[in-house]
Amino acid sequence: MNAAINGPIRLEAQTANHQTSTKSGAKLFATLVVGFALVAVVGVVAKRPFETATIAADMPQLAALPTVTVSTPLQRDIEGRLGFLGQFSAVKRVELRAQVGGTLVEIGFKDGDVVKQGDLLFAIDPVPYEIKLSQAEAQLQSANARLVLTSRQLERREALRRREAGTAEEVDQWVAEKQAAEAAVEAAKAAIRDARFDLDHCRITAPFSGRMGTHLVSVGNLIAGSRGGIATTLLATIVSLDPIWLDFDMSEADYLTFTRERATQKGPLADKLQVSLGDEKVYGRIGTLDFVDNVLNRSSGTIHARATLKNDDLLLTPGVFARVRLALPNRSSLLLIPDSAVLPDQSGYAVLTVGSDDVVKPRSVQIGELRGGLRVIRAGLEPTDRIVIDGVETTSPGTKIAPKFGSINFKNDQD
């Protein structure tokens, strides 16, 4: 009975163990399959970054380099020239002040008017000075009457002295009286001239032709004159217009160049220079350089110079700036590049150059004036340097480019 019982139980146990073993094998197989799949996926994922990096590294070599127009500087033999910035100033400038005091009764101009020499500008009340002149004239009449009387008395005393009816003392006394009368006449005449001077200077006229400034006093104001012994009243200012001065400063280097060039010429300093206003594109005005100072300013390192210009149209105004161009007789070889190729730098100016490796590099330069529509390069470039002449704004230093060679054209140099 025990055997019968144990037999089925053992068989079921073996069956259960066999099923358990079969399930464990299936799970193990499934686990291995999943593991190999994960390894394959990780390998693929791990490989992609290297492939991406390799492709990215190869992209610059595959991309096209930017094309930039370059050229060597234009080298040309042209006559030397110096350029400056000048400012106009009046040949004559007068502060109008009254010589006599009184009440201002008339202003004969409008602010900014162009007046001619002798035009009435201000009028002071003349009545007090007319009274003073009348008094001086009356004193002259009195002095003349006294002189006539003393002259007659002296003649009588001299006649009596000749007949020995008078004394020498009486004659001497009337001689002194006549001299005093003559002095009184001269004093009265001087008083008349003084009164007439004051009366004439009640009218203040233009000392020369020019442009008036604004009036600083109004009609009805009491003004002080210089003959009153107190501070005078400034009425207005007037400046001359034709001719007009143009003042400018030369640097030490330009002055030395100017001096050496002028040493080869004969004759006094009378050099012609060309002038252009701020809104003019051509140098259509001609001036004469007639003064160069004798001392160099130590603080600025410049020396003052001055030219004189005609101003027939009265367009030139004191204080206005103008460009000055002074030609030198000798010709020299200059390097020229487009003005658009010059970039402002912190220390001055620079241009973009292209080396043998086609990499863009900045180069500091010293610039000069415009010649033939091109900018003169005084220092910093060699005739063989390649510079960027087109696309300067879009080209950065350190960029490698594909250079495209262009040309630089010299335009008319008369402007």
KAURBEL-V486261 format. One record per residue. PSI is psi in whole degrees, 0 to 359 (999 if undefined). BURIAL is + if it has 24 or more other ideal C-beta (glycine too) atoms within 12 Angstrom, else -. D_CENTER is the distance of its C-alpha to the mean C-alpha in Angstrom with 1 decimal. Layout:
BEGIN
PSI_BURIAL_D_CENTER, PSI_BURIAL_D_CENTER
END
This chain:
BEGIN
319_-_132.5, 321_-_129.8, 320_-_129.4, 323_-_129.0, 316_-_126.5, 329_-_124.5, 304_-_124.5, 323_-_122.3, 317_-_120.0, 322_-_119.3, 318_-_118.7, 323_-_116.2, 318_-_114.5, 320_-_114.1, 319_-_112.8, 318_-_110.2, 322_-_109.1, 320_-_108.8, 320_-_106.6, 317_-_104.5, 320_-_104.1, 316_-_103.2, 321_-_100.4, 320_-_99.0, 321_-_98.8, 319_-_97.1, 319_-_94.5, 320_-_93.8, 317_-_93.4, 320_-_91.0, 318_-_89.0, 318_-_88.7, 314_-_87.6, 321_-_84.8, 312_-_83.7, 323_-_83.5, 317_-_81.4, 318_-_79.0, 318_-_78.6, 318_-_77.9, 314_-_75.2, 320_-_73.5, 318_-_73.5, 315_-_71.8, 319_-_69.2, 334_-_68.6, 331_-_68.1, 319_-_65.5, 321_-_62.5, 320_-_63.0, 320_-_63.1, 316_-_60.0, 321_-_58.1, 318_-_59.3, 317_-_58.1, 322_-_54.7, 330_-_54.4, 346_-_55.3, 315_-_52.8, 326_-_49.6, 331_-_51.6, 333_-_52.7, 148_-_49.2, 139_-_47.1, 147_-_44.0, 139_-_40.7, 125_-_39.9, 137_+_36.4, 126_+_35.2, 162_+_34.3, 156_+_33.8, 153_+_33.3, 145_+_30.1, 124_+_30.3, 123_-_30.9, 140_+_30.4, 110_-_30.6, 163_+_27.9, 144_-_26.4, 156_+_23.7, 143_+_20.1, 138_+_16.9, 141_+_13.4, 166_+_10.1, 121_+_6.6, 172_+_7.2, 134_+_7.2, 148_+_10.7, 156_+_13.1, 141_+_16.8, 321_+_19.5, 137_-_21.7, 124_-_21.2, 135_+_24.4, 119_-_25.5, 118_+_28.7, 149_+_31.5, 142_+_35.2, 343_+_37.6, 150_+_40.5, 165_+_41.0, 189_+_42.5, 130_+_42.2, 124_+_39.4, 349_+_41.3, 142_-_38.8, 121_+_35.2, 19_+_34.8, 166_+_31.5, 150_-_29.6, 129_-_26.1, 0_-_23.5, 148_+_26.2, 119_+_25.9, 160_+_28.7, 159_-_30.6, 131_-_31.8, 351_-_34.9, 143_+_34.4, 130_-_35.7, 312_+_33.1, 150_+_35.3, 131_+_39.0, 147_+_40.9, 117_+_44.6, 351_+_46.5, 311_-_50.0, 326_-_50.1, 334_+_49.0, 321_-_51.5, 317_-_54.2, 321_+_53.1, 320_+_53.4, 320_-_56.8, 318_-_58.0, 322_+_56.9, 321_-_58.6, 321_-_61.8, 327_+_61.7, 319_+_61.5, 318_-_64.6, 317_-_66.4, 323_+_65.5, 320_-_66.7, 319_-_70.0, 321_+_70.5, 320_+_69.8, 316_-_72.4, 313_-_75.0, 327_+_74.5, 318_-_74.7, 317_-_78.0, 322_+_79.4, 321_+_78.5, 318_-_80.3, 316_-_83.4, 324_+_83.5, 322_-_83.1, 315_-_86.0, 325_-_88.2, 326_-_87.3, 329_-_88.5, 7_-_91.8, 30_-_92.0, 353_-_91.9, 173_-_88.7, 162_-_87.2, 329_-_84.3, 322_-_82.7, 320_-_82.5, 314_-_80.8, 323_-_78.2, 316_-_77.6, 336_+_76.8, 317_-_74.6, 322_-_72.5, 319_+_72.6, 319_+_71.3, 322_-_68.5, 321_-_67.5, 318_+_67.6, 320_-_65.4, 323_-_62.9, 323_+_62.9, 316_+_62.2, 321_-_59.2, 321_-_57.9, 321_+_58.4, 319_-_56.4, 322_-_53.6, 324_+_53.7, 316_+_53.4, 321_-_50.4, 316_+_48.8, 322_+_49.6, 325_-_48.5, 312_-_45.1, 318_+_44.6, 319_+_45.8, 326_-_43.4, 9_+_40.4, 342_+_41.2, 116_+_39.2, 117_+_35.6, 166_-_34.3, 125_+_30.9, 340_-_30.6, 169_+_28.7, 136_+_27.4, 192_+_24.2, 134_+_22.7, 149_+_24.1, 197_+_22.4, 147_-_24.5, 138_+_27.9, 357_-_28.5, 160_+_32.3, 161_-_34.8, 134_-_38.1, 343_-_40.8, 145_-_38.9, 119_-_40.4, 155_+_37.8, 139_+_38.3, 163_+_38.2, 336_-_37.6, 355_-_41.3, 353_-_42.3, 13_-_41.4, 177_-_39.2, 131_-_35.5, 161_-_34.3, 126_+_32.8, 123_-_29.3, 314_+_29.8, 178_+_26.4, 152_+_23.7, 139_+_23.4, 146_+_20.8, 156_+_21.6, 328_+_20.2, 115_+_22.0, 179_+_21.2, 150_+_17.6, 149_+_15.5, 111_+_12.4, 139_+_11.1, 164_+_9.8, 138_+_11.2, 138_+_13.8, 167_+_15.1, 319_-_18.8, 315_-_20.0, 323_+_18.1, 319_+_19.4, 319_-_22.9, 315_+_22.8, 315_+_21.8, 317_-_24.5, 321_-_27.2, 318_-_26.7, 341_+_26.8, 338_-_29.9, 353_-_31.8, 158_-_31.2, 159_-_33.0, 170_-_32.0, 170_-_29.4, 105_-_25.6, 56_-_25.0, 139_+_23.0, 138_-_21.8, 158_+_18.5, 145_+_17.3, 141_+_14.4, 134_+_13.4, 171_+_11.7, 330_-_10.3, 11_-_14.0, 141_-_15.7, 345_-_17.3, 157_-_18.6, 79_+_17.5, 359_-_19.8, 138_+_18.6, 133_-_19.9, 169_+_18.8, 122_+_20.6, 109_+_19.4, 3_-_21.4, 132_-_20.2, 128_+_19.5, 164_-_19.9, 4_-_23.1, 136_-_22.1, 131_-_19.9, 118_-_18.1, 323_-_20.3, 322_-_18.2, 344_-_15.1, 26_-_17.1, 165_-_15.0, 140_+_16.2, 140_+_14.6, 160_+_15.2, 140_+_15.4, 158_+_16.6, 133_+_18.5, 149_+_18.6, 148_-_21.3, 57_+_20.5, 323_-_23.9, 359_-_23.0, 23_-_20.8, 326_-_18.2, 129_+_15.3, 135_+_14.3, 134_+_12.9, 342_-_9.5, 142_+_8.6, 155_-_5.9, 155_+_8.2, 138_+_9.5, 136_+_11.9, 118_+_15.2, 116_+_17.8, 143_+_21.2, 145_+_23.7, 327_-_27.4, 146_-_28.9, 148_-_29.1, 158_-_28.8, 124_-_29.6, 150_+_26.8, 130_+_27.0, 139_+_25.4, 161_+_25.4, 142_+_24.3, 332_+_20.7, 344_-_22.5, 354_+_24.4, 128_+_21.5, 139_+_21.2, 137_-_18.7, 166_-_20.6, 324_-_20.5, 0_-_20.1, 249_-_18.0, 157_+_19.5, 159_+_23.1, 158_+_25.5, 120_+_29.0, 158_+_31.8, 119_+_35.5, 185_-_38.1, 338_-_41.7, 9_-_42.9, 27_-_40.6, 135_-_38.7, 131_+_35.0, 140_+_33.0, 152_+_29.3, 124_+_27.9, 137_-_24.7, 161_+_22.9, 120_-_20.2, 161_+_18.4, 209_+_17.1, 175_+_16.0, 133_+_17.9, 121_+_21.2, 34_+_23.8, 5_-_22.3, 158_+_22.5, 130_+_20.3, 133_+_21.1, 112_+_22.5, 325_+_22.4, 155_-_24.6, 345_+_26.5, 153_+_28.6, 155_-_31.8, 336_-_33.1, 356_-_35.8, 140_+_33.8, 126_+_34.2, 153_+_31.1, 121_+_30.9, 349_+_29.4, 132_+_30.7, 27_+_31.1, 321_+_28.4, 332_-_27.9, 4_-_31.7, 131_+_32.5, 145_-_32.6, 141_-_33.0, 354_-_36.6, 138_+_37.9, 133_+_40.5, 170_+_40.0, 99_-_41.9, 138_+_39.6, 119_-_39.6, 130_-_38.4, 192_-_36.0, 154_-_34.4, 126_+_30.9, 136_-_30.5, 120_+_28.5, 186_-_27.4, 129_-_26.9, 18_-_24.3, 342_-_23.9, 999_-_21.1
END
